[in-house]
Amino acid sequence: MAFGLPVVAFDIDETRRLTADAALLAEPGDVADFARQLERLLANADLRKTMGEAARRRVETSVAWDHQATAYLSVFERAIGSST
């Protein structure tokens, strides 16, 4: 996504949250549906462009390290019983 590429993935909660409108989501574990979604993406240049732009925006505004660092570091601190 950081490279502005659209995504095809299985539809699980974390993937849906992470990718937002930058992904086509297949039914979990349904390889045929995954292939259909991939084929749909490959067949449609406008969709690839739109989703790729959405992917890059998603990274820039939400999921990049600078947006997530505090939350990640908090988890590690709790796990090891440390604070900075």
N, C-alpha and C positions, 0 to 999 in steps of 0.2 A: 504494500500500500504506500509506503514511503516513496517508492519510485513512480507513483501514479498509475499503478496497475490494478485493474479490477480483479475480483476474487470469486472463485467458485469454492464453496465449502459445504459441509454438512450443517444442517440447521440445529445447532445446540445453543443454549442460552448465552454462553460466553462469546461464541463466534458471532451471533446476532448482535450482541451489545457492542462488540469490538468493531465490526465491519459496517454496521448501519446500512446506508444505501450504496455502499461500495461493493456489495456482494450479491451474487445469485446463490440462494441457499437450497440445497437438496435435502430431501427427507433423510433423517439420520440412518445411516447404514444401507441406504438404497443406492447401490452403485449405478444402476440403470438411470435413476433420476439424476445422479451426479453427472453422468455422461450427457444426458439431455440438456442440463443446465450449461455444461461446458460447450456443447454444440451450439446452443442458443447464443452464448457469448461470442464464440468464434464467427458465427454467421452475421453478426450485427455490429458493424464498425461504429455506428452512432452510440449504441449501448456501451461498447467498450470505452469510447471516449468519455461519455458522461460518467460512467462508473469509475473510470480511472481518475478523473478530476475529483470526484467525490472521495475517492480513497486518499488522495493527496491532502485534500482539505481536512479529512478526518484525522490524519496524522498531525497535521500542523496545528489543529485547534483542540485536540482532545487526547490522543493516545501516545504522543511522543513522550520521551523521558521527562522533559522539562514540565510536562503537565501531570505526570504520574509519580515523580520521584518521591514526594512527601509520603504518599500512600504506600509505596513499595518499601521505603526505608522504615516506616512505622511498623509494617508487618515483620520485617527482619529484626527490628529492635525488640518487639514483643516475643518473637521466637527465641531469641538468645538472651532475653532478660536484661537488655542493656538500653541505655538512653544516651543521646549525645547532647 
